[in-house]
Amino acid sequence: MSTRNIKLTVAYDGTHYHGFQEQRGTGLPTVQEALEAVLSQLAQKPVQVIGAGRTDAGVHALGQVVNFRCDPWRIPVERTPLAMNPLLPADISVLKAEPVPQDFHARFSAIAKTYRYSIYHHRIMSPLQRLYCHHEPRRLDTGAMKQAAQYLLGTHDFKSFQAQGTPVRDTVRTIYRAEVVEEGPLIHIYVRGNGFLYNMVRIIAGTLLKAGLGKIKPEEMEHIIASKNRVLAGVTVPPRGLCLMEVEYSK
């Protein structure tokens, strides 16, 4: 039997994990290790997974994608979630499993990802939202945030929106969607792009908050991008508001 390459769509609450990626020798729990432990148990041999997005500690996902190779994999592929979920921690769920070609790679085959950053905009924080939103009690001009977001669209050098000290040389990325959506006290910032720099979405959210608080004008986003200067952008907002929503691949 030839080796199977299987793609999984995974959701998780990242609150109690030190990110997606395995951190060998640290003893810190990660989503990758939890998935690999269950797959290895089912396969009765070591199984490694490849993740599309290496989400940080405290970051959540509704549409993370991983793939793994196994020979043999005796469970019908479509029933893999039903086999895995009872064995996984309650804060991780496999939503879907499907066979993919041998050259499919969850990270390198991806053509776009969508992230959502959520802000709870109310004087009093909801206890039910505290693990999944950044609390902003101050008055916000969401119109200014929406205007500022439009300057992110297109292909730019996003060095201003990368964590300082990151050893990435190519900081050019393409953003297809940058939208601020209001749902009652919730403000969701959706960013869809062909790739993201380290902390990029959290810095974008912090910069849009700057516009919402009146600390910068929306049109200043153009200068912030062009400057390639991290200092001019907003703060890196906390990880709990960030969620990986979707990873896209060529049909």
C-alpha positions, 0 to 999 in steps of 0.5 A: 500500500502506498503512503497516504497524504491526508489533509485535515482542517482543524479548529482550536482554542489556543488559550492553553497552548504555547502556539501551534508548532512543536517546541521540543525539549520545553515540555510546553503543550502545543497543538502540533504535539496534541495532533501528532500524539493522537495520529500516532496512537491511531497509526500505531507508529510515529506520525508527523504533521505539517501546519499551514500557519504557525500560530503563536501562543494564545492564538486561535483557529477555525480553519487551520490546515495540516497534512500528514503522511502515513503508510498504512492509514487503515481508517477511512479518510472521511471518518478520520475526524470521528476517530481523532476527536474523542482522543483529542483535548476538548479544545481541539477539533478536527473538522474535516479530512480529505486525501490530497496528492503526494506533493501537497504541503499544508504550508507551501501549497497555500495561496492565501490565508484569512485572519480575523482580529476581534475587539470588544468595544464596550466600557465593560468587558464581557466575561464570555469574550475575555479569551477571544477578544481584545478589550477596548473601552475608549471611544473609537471612530470605526469609520476612520479604521475602515478608511485606514484599512483600505491603504493596506490593499495591494502589494507592498513592503510591510516591514513596518508591520513586522516584529522587530528582530525577525530574520526575514529578508523579503517583507513584500506581501499582497493583501486582498482584503482588509475590512473592519466589520461591526457586530454590536460591541464586537469589531472584527478586522479581517485580513486576507493575504498571500502570506504574513510576516511575524505578528503582522496581523496583530500590528495591523490591528494595533495600527487601525486602533490608532486610527480609531482613537484619533492618534493618526489620520487614516491617510497616514497609513500610506506613509507608515507603509512606505516608511518601513519603520516599525516604530511608526505603526501601532502596538502589537495587540494581544494574541487572544483576539487573533484567529486563523479563519481559512487557508486557501489552495489551488483547486 
